[in-house]
Amino acid sequence: MNNTFNEWKRREFLQGMGAAAAGMALSGCGINADRSAKGLTEEAEAVQPIVNSQTLEKPNLTIGYVPVNDCAPFAIAWKKGFFRKYGLNVKLNREASWATSRDGLIFGRLDASPVVSGAVTNARIGAEGARHAPLCAAMTIHRHGNGMTMNKAMWDFGLRPWHEYNGNFEEFGKQFRAFFDSQPPENKVWAVVLSSAIYEYFVRYISAAAGIDPFKEFRVIIVPPPQMVTNMRIGAMQAYMVAEPWNTRAITGNLGVGFTFAQGKEVWLGHPDRVLGVMQSFIDENPKTYYSLVKAMVEACQFCSKPENRSEIAALLTERSFTGAKPKKGAIDKFTKPGIVGEYNYGGFDEKDRTITSEDTTIFFDIPKNLPQIPGNHSTFLWQSHSIWLMTQAARWGHIKEVPKNADELAKKAWRTDLYRKIVAEMAIDCPKEDYKIEPAEVFIDKKAFDPSDPVGYLKSFEIRADRPQSFFQS
C-alpha cells in the first residue's frame, strides 16, 4: 500500500511540475528590450519643484512597476511631474513579475517598488515563498482592481460569475468540485502572480468557503501577469487571479479564452492590493527622500481617484511602457478602461451583457460610499490589522506554522502608519486615529467577521486549514 501511495504522490508531483514548467517557460518569452518609461514629459518639465533636490539624501531613484493597471499612480507621477515637484529624479523600471519587483528591493536593484500586499508581511514572518527581509510599506497604492478568471471549459461545464449564484456556496461548490473531478490531474491548476500573497489566499479562501479543500482539489502555480492569458489558452491552467487588464483581455469580444468569475472585492470588500515597498534601510538612511516619495505617490493616487481623470489614465496605461494593452482594432483603451473607469464586463459565452458600473472597481484614494465609512480614512492609509489578517492566512495555508506571537510588533514594523501620519499631515490630510479595525462580516464573501485582537481564534474558526485535527479510523 505504501508503494502505491508513494507512486501516486510521485506522479502528482511530476504532473504539477509539468504545469508549473509550462507557466515558467512562457513567462520567459517576453520582450527583452527595456520598455520602461524614460525622460521627462512636457507636463513634468513645466512643473516647478517645491522641494530642492539638493536637500534630499538621495534624489535620484530607481522605482519599479509591473505592467498592470495598478501601475497607474507611477505612470501619473512620472507624466504629470509629481516626482519632480518633490525634488525627485525618478527612473521607472518595468518589472517582469511581482517576484522581481519584490526581489529588486531586497537585493538593492530598486529603491522602491509596488509589491503585492502580502509580500511585505510575509517577508517579515518568513512565509513560504517569501524571502526573509525587513521590507516596509507606509502606504497602499490601490485597493481592488483584480479578478479571478475561469476558462471556457469551466463555463461550458456550467460555472458562472459569482454574483449570479446570489451567495449560494452550496450550488457553486458542487459545480466547482464536479468540474475538477472530471479533469485529469494535470488540468487541476489555478495560477496566481506570487506565492504566499493575497491572491493565493483569495483563491484558497473562496474555495474553502464553498467546502472545497484547496489542499486536495487543485494546485496553485505562479505565472507573471502578462503571460496569464497565453497560459490559459494553451491549457497550462484552468483559472487564474491577476490584476487588470489581464482579466478583461480574456473575455469574449477580446481574446475569448475565459470569463471573470469574481473580482477580488467580492471576496473581501475594501482589501488592500498593492503597497509601496521599500527596505527598512532606505527609510533609515534617506528619511527626507522617503517623505518626498510618499508625498508624490499620494498626490498621484489622489489624481487617479478623480472620475474626470480616469479616461486619461486608461489611455496612458495602454502605452508600451506600461501595460502595452492596445487592441489591434477598436477603442485604444478597451482593455484598461473597464478596471479604471469602473464599467466592468464579466464576460461569458452566451452573448449576455454582464457589464456592471461601480465606483469601487479600483480605489486609489477616496473611499466609495458602499464601503464602511471611518473618519479620516482613505485608500492610501494602511491598516496594520490588515497585516494581521494576512498572517492568519499564511498560517491557515501552511506557509508558516502558526500566527506569530509577536504579530502586533511585526505589523507595526512592516506597515508604517506612524510615518504615514507624519508625512501626510504636512499635506493637510487627515488619517484615522487607530491602526486596527474590525472587519465586519458583510465585507467578506463568507460573512465571517475578522477581529484583529484574536487572530488565533479567527484562524481556528475555519474548518479547512493546514493545522486542523485529522481523524483516523481503525477496523
C-alpha positions in Angstrom: 0.0 0.0 0.0 2.8 2.4 0.8 4.4 1.8 -2.6 1.1 2.6 -4.3 0.7 5.8 -2.3 4.3 6.9 -3.0 3.9 6.3 -6.7 0.7 8.3 -6.8 2.4 11.2 -5.0 5.3 11.0 -7.4 3.0 11.1 -10.4 1.1 14.1 -8.9 4.4 15.9 -8.2 5.7 15.4 -11.8 2.4 16.5 -13.3 2.4 19.6 -11.1 6.0 20.3 -12.1 4.9 20.0 -15.8 2.2 22.6 -15.4 4.5 24.9 -13.5 7.2 24.5 -16.1 4.8 25.5 -18.8 4.0 28.7 -16.9 7.6 29.5 -16.2 8.6 28.8 -19.8 6.1 31.2 -21.2 7.0 33.8 -18.6 10.4 33.9 -20.1 9.0 34.7 -23.6 8.6 38.4 -23.0 10.5 41.1 -25.0 13.9 41.6 -23.5 14.4 45.2 -24.6 13.9 47.8 -22.0 10.3 49.1 -22.3 10.5 51.4 -19.2 9.1 55.0 -19.4 12.1 57.3 -19.9 12.9 61.0 -19.7 10.5 63.9 -18.7 7.2 64.7 -20.4 6.5 68.3 -21.3 4.0 68.4 -18.4 6.6 67.3 -16.0 9.2 69.7 -17.3 6.7 72.6 -16.7 6.4 71.7 -13.0 8.3 73.9 -10.6 9.7 71.8 -7.7 8.7 72.8 -4.2 11.5 70.7 -2.7 15.1 71.4 -3.5 16.6 68.1 -4.7 20.0 69.1 -3.1 18.3 68.9 0.4 17.5 65.2 -0.2 19.8 62.4 0.8 19.1 60.5 -2.5 17.2 62.5 -5.1 17.9 60.0 -7.9 15.8 57.0 -7.5 15.1 53.8 -9.4 11.5 52.7 -8.9 9.9 49.5 -10.2 6.5 48.9 -11.6 4.7 45.9 -13.1 2.6 46.1 -16.4 -0.9 46.0 -14.8 -3.5 48.7 -14.3 -2.3 49.5 -10.8 0.9 51.0 -12.1 -1.4 54.0 -12.8 -0.1 56.2 -9.9 3.5 55.6 -11.0 2.7 56.4 -14.6 0.8 59.6 -13.5 3.6 60.7 -11.1 6.0 60.4 -14.0 3.8 62.0 -16.6 2.4 64.9 -14.5 5.6 65.7 -12.7 4.7 64.8 -9.2 8.1 63.2 -8.7 9.7 66.3 -10.0 7.5 68.5 -7.8 9.0 66.9 -4.7 12.6 67.1 -5.8 13.0 63.6 -7.1 14.6 62.4 -10.3 13.0 59.0 -10.9 13.9 56.3 -13.3 11.0 54.0 -13.7 11.9 50.3 -14.3 9.4 47.9 -15.9 9.5 44.7 -13.9 8.8 41.3 -15.5 6.8 39.9 -12.5 5.8 40.6 -8.9 8.7 38.4 -7.7 11.3 40.6 -9.5 9.5 43.7 -8.1 9.9 42.4 -4.6 13.4 40.9 -5.1 14.6 44.1 -6.7 14.1 45.8 -3.4 15.7 43.1 -1.3 18.8 42.9 -3.4 19.2 46.7 -3.8 18.5 47.0 -7.6 15.4 49.1 -6.8 14.9 51.9 -4.3 11.1 51.5 -4.2 8.5 49.4 -5.9 4.9 48.3 -5.7 4.5 44.8 -4.1 1.5 42.7 -3.5 0.1 43.4 -0.1 1.1 40.0 1.3 4.8 40.4 0.3 5.8 42.9 3.0 4.1 40.9 5.8 5.4 37.6 4.5 9.0 38.9 4.2 8.8 39.9 7.9 7.5 36.5 9.0 9.4 34.3 6.6 6.4 32.7 5.0 6.9 30.0 2.4 7.8 31.5 -1.0 8.9 34.8 0.5 12.5 36.0 1.1 13.0 36.8 4.8 13.9 40.5 4.7 13.0 43.8 6.5 10.6 45.2 3.9 8.4 48.1 4.9 5.4 50.0 3.5 3.8 53.2 4.6 1.0 53.5 2.0 -1.3 51.5 -0.2 -1.1 52.1 -3.9 -4.7 50.9 -4.5 -7.5 48.7 -3.4 -9.4 46.2 -5.6 -8.7 46.3 -9.3 -8.2 42.5 -9.7 -10.2 39.4 -10.6 -10.5 35.7 -10.9 -10.7 34.4 -14.5 -12.0 30.9 -15.4 -11.6 29.3 -18.8 -14.2 28.4 -21.4 -14.3 24.7 -20.3 -15.4 25.8 -16.9 -18.1 27.9 -18.4 -19.3 25.0 -20.7 -19.4 22.8 -17.5 -21.9 25.3 -16.0 -19.9 27.6 -13.8 -20.9 31.3 -13.9 -19.8 34.6 -12.4 -20.1 34.5 -8.6 -22.8 37.2 -8.4 -25.1 35.0 -10.4 -25.1 32.4 -7.5 -26.6 35.0 -5.2 -24.4 33.8 -2.3 -25.2 30.1 -2.7 -22.0 28.5 -1.8 -23.5 25.0 -1.9 -24.5 25.3 -5.6 -21.2 26.8 -6.6 -19.2 24.2 -4.6 -21.0 21.3 -6.2 -20.3 22.6 -9.7 -16.7 23.6 -8.8 -15.8 20.2 -7.3 -17.6 18.4 -10.1 -15.6 20.2 -12.7 -12.2 19.3 -11.1 -13.4 15.8 -10.5 -14.0 15.5 -14.3 -10.4 16.6 -15.1 -7.1 14.7 -15.2 -4.6 15.8 -12.5 -2.6 18.0 -15.0 -5.8 20.1 -15.5 -6.4 20.8 -11.8 -4.4 24.0 -11.8 -5.0 27.6 -10.7 -2.4 30.3 -11.3 -1.6 33.4 -9.2 1.1 36.1 -9.5 3.2 35.3 -6.4 3.3 32.6 -3.8 2.1 33.3 -0.3 0.4 36.5 -1.4 -3.2 37.8 -1.1 -4.2 36.5 -4.5 -3.3 32.9 -3.5 -5.1 33.4 -0.2 -8.2 34.6 -2.0 -8.2 31.6 -4.4 -7.9 29.3 -1.4 -10.3 31.3 0.8 -13.2 31.2 -1.7 -12.7 27.6 -2.4 -12.7 26.6 1.2 -15.8 28.8 1.9 -17.6 26.6 -0.7 -16.5 23.5 1.2 -13.8 22.6 -1.3 -10.4 21.7 0.2 -7.7 23.5 -1.9 -5.1 21.2 -0.4 -6.7 18.4 -2.3 -8.8 19.7 -5.2 -6.2 21.7 -7.3 -2.6 23.0 -7.4 -1.5 26.6 -7.5 1.3 27.7 -9.8 3.0 31.1 -10.3 2.7 33.0 -13.6 3.6 36.7 -14.4 0.6 38.8 -15.2 1.3 39.4 -19.0 1.5 35.6 -19.5 -1.8 34.7 -17.9 -4.0 34.7 -21.0 -1.4 32.9 -23.1 -1.0 30.2 -20.5 -4.8 29.8 -20.2 -5.1 29.5 -24.0 -2.6 26.6 -24.1 -4.2 24.8 -21.1 -1.4 25.4 -18.5 -4.2 26.3 -16.0 -7.9 26.4 -15.9 -8.3 29.5 -13.8 -6.1 32.4 -12.6 -6.2 35.5 -10.4 -4.4 38.7 -11.5 -4.8 42.5 -11.7 -6.5 44.1 -14.6 -6.3 44.4 -17.6 -5.4 40.7 -17.7 -8.9 39.5 -16.8 -10.6 41.8 -19.2 -8.3 40.7 -22.0 -9.6 37.1 -21.6 -13.3 37.7 -22.1 -15.5 37.2 -25.2 -15.1 40.1 -27.6 -11.4 40.4 -26.6 -9.3 37.2 -26.7 -12.2 34.9 -25.8 -10.5 32.4 -23.6 -12.4 32.8 -20.4 -14.7 34.9 -18.2 -14.3 36.8 -14.9 -15.6 34.6 -12.1 -15.3 37.2 -9.4 -13.5 40.4 -8.6 -11.3 40.4 -5.5 -13.6 42.9 -3.9 -16.3 40.2 -3.9 -14.0 38.1 -1.6 -13.1 41.0 0.7 -14.6 44.4 0.1 -12.0 47.1 0.8 -9.0 44.8 0.7 -5.5 46.3 0.1 -3.9 45.2 -3.2 -0.6 46.8 -3.9 1.6 48.7 -1.3 4.6 50.9 -1.9 7.5 48.7 -0.7 11.0 49.8 0.4 13.6 48.3 2.6 13.9 49.5 6.2 17.4 50.7 5.5 16.1 53.0 2.8 13.9 54.8 5.3 16.6 55.0 7.9 19.2 56.3 5.5 17.0 58.6 3.4 14.2 60.0 5.6 13.7 63.3 3.7 13.8 61.4 0.4 11.2 59.0 1.7 8.9 61.8 2.7 9.1 63.3 -0.8 8.5 59.9 -2.4 5.3 59.2 -0.3 4.0 62.7 -0.9 4.5 62.3 -4.7 2.7 59.0 -4.7 -0.2 60.2 -2.5 -0.8 63.1 -4.9 -0.6 60.7 -7.9 -3.2 58.4 -6.1 -5.4 61.5 -5.5 -5.2 62.3 -9.2 -6.1 58.8 -10.2 -9.1 58.8 -7.8 -10.9 61.7 -9.6 -13.6 60.4 -12.0 -12.8 63.1 -14.5 -9.2 61.8 -14.9 -10.0 58.1 -15.3 -10.3 58.1 -19.2 -6.9 59.9 -19.5 -5.3 57.3 -17.1 -6.8 54.3 -19.0 -5.4 55.7 -22.3 -2.0 56.3 -20.7 -1.8 52.7 -19.4 -2.1 51.3 -22.9 1.3 52.7 -23.9 4.0 50.2 -24.5 6.0 51.4 -21.4 3.1 50.5 -19.1 0.7 47.6 -19.9 1.1 47.7 -23.7 -2.5 46.5 -23.8 -3.6 48.0 -27.1 -6.0 46.0 -29.2 -5.4 45.7 -32.9 -8.9 47.0 -33.6 -11.4 49.1 -31.7 -11.1 51.6 -28.8 -7.5 52.1 -27.7 -8.4 51.6 -24.1 -10.9 48.7 -24.3 -8.6 46.5 -22.1 -7.6 49.1 -19.5 -10.7 51.2 -19.3 -13.1 48.8 -17.6 -11.0 48.4 -14.4 -10.1 52.1 -14.3 -13.3 53.8 -15.2 -15.5 51.2 -13.5 -17.6 49.9 -16.4 -16.7 46.3 -15.7 -17.7 43.4 -18.0 -17.5 39.9 -16.5 -17.9 38.4 -20.0 -19.4 35.0 -20.8 -20.2 32.9 -23.8 -23.9 33.4 -24.1 -23.9 36.9 -25.6 -25.4 38.3 -22.3 -24.1 41.8 -21.3 -22.6 41.4 -17.8 -21.3 45.0 -17.5 -21.6 46.5 -14.0 -20.7 50.1 -13.4 -19.4 50.9 -9.9 -17.1 53.4 -8.1 -15.1 50.7 -6.3 -13.7 48.7 -9.2 -10.3 50.2 -8.4 -9.9 52.5 -5.4 -6.9 54.9 -5.4 -7.8 57.4 -2.7 -11.4 58.4 -1.9 -13.4 55.6 -0.2 -16.7 54.9 -2.1 -19.9 55.1 -0.1 -20.7 51.4 -0.3 -17.7 50.7 1.9 -17.7 51.2 5.7 -17.0 54.8 6.5 -14.4 55.8 9.1 -13.4 59.4 9.8 -10.2 60.4 8.0 -10.0 57.1 6.1 -8.7 57.0 2.6 -7.3 54.2 0.4 -3.6 55.1 0.7 -3.8 54.6 4.5 -2.5 51.2 5.6 -4.3 49.4 8.4 -2.0 47.3 10.5 -4.9 45.0 11.2 -4.8 44.0 7.6 -1.3 42.8 8.0 -2.5 40.6 10.9 -5.2 39.2 8.6 -2.5 38.2 6.1 -0.6 36.4 8.9 -3.7 34.4 9.7 -3.9 33.3 6.1 -0.2 32.4 5.9 -0.8 30.2 8.9 -4.1 28.8 7.6 -2.5 27.6 4.4 0.7 26.2 5.9 3.1 28.9 4.8 4.0 29.4 8.5 3.5 27.1 11.4 1.3 29.4 13.4 0.3 33.1 13.8 3.4 34.8 15.2 3.1 35.5 18.9 4.6 39.0 18.2 2.2 39.6 15.3 1.4 43.1 16.6 5.1 44.0 16.7 5.7 42.7 13.3 2.8 44.5 11.8 4.0 47.8 13.4 7.5 47.4 11.9 6.2 46.4 8.5 3.2 48.7 7.9 4.5 52.2 9.0 1.3 54.1 9.8 3.4 56.2 12.2 5.4 57.6 9.3 2.5 57.9 7.0 0.6 60.1 9.5 3.6 62.4 9.9 4.1 62.7 6.1 0.5 63.4 5.1 0.0 65.8 8.0 2.4 68.1 6.1 -0.1 67.8 3.2 -3.1 68.7 5.4 -4.5 65.1 5.0 -6.4 63.6 8.0 -6.0 60.0 9.0 -7.8 57.5 11.2 -6.5 57.7 14.8 -6.3 53.9 15.2 -4.1 51.3 13.5 -6.6 48.4 13.9 -10.2 48.0 12.9 -12.6 45.1 13.0 -13.6 43.9 9.5 -17.4 43.4 9.7 -19.0 40.2 8.4 -20.7 41.8 5.4 -17.3 42.7 3.7 -16.3 39.1 3.4 -17.7 36.6 0.9 -18.4 34.0 3.6 -19.8 36.6 6.1 -17.2 35.9 8.7 -16.0 39.0 10.6 -12.3 39.5 11.5 -11.3 40.8 14.9 -7.6 41.6 14.9 -7.5 41.3 18.7 -7.9 37.5 18.4 -6.1 36.3 15.3 -5.6 32.7 16.6 -9.3 32.4 17.4 -10.2 33.7 14.0 -7.8 31.1 12.4 -9.2 28.2 14.4 -12.8 29.2 13.4 -12.1 27.8 9.9 -12.7 24.1 9.4 -10.4 23.9 6.4 -6.9 24.8 7.4 -3.4 23.3 7.4 -3.3 22.5 11.2 -6.8 21.1 11.6 -7.0 17.9 13.6 -7.1 14.8 11.4 -9.4 11.8 12.0 -8.1 8.3 12.0 -10.2 5.1 12.0 -9.2 1.6 12.8 -11.0 -1.6 11.9 
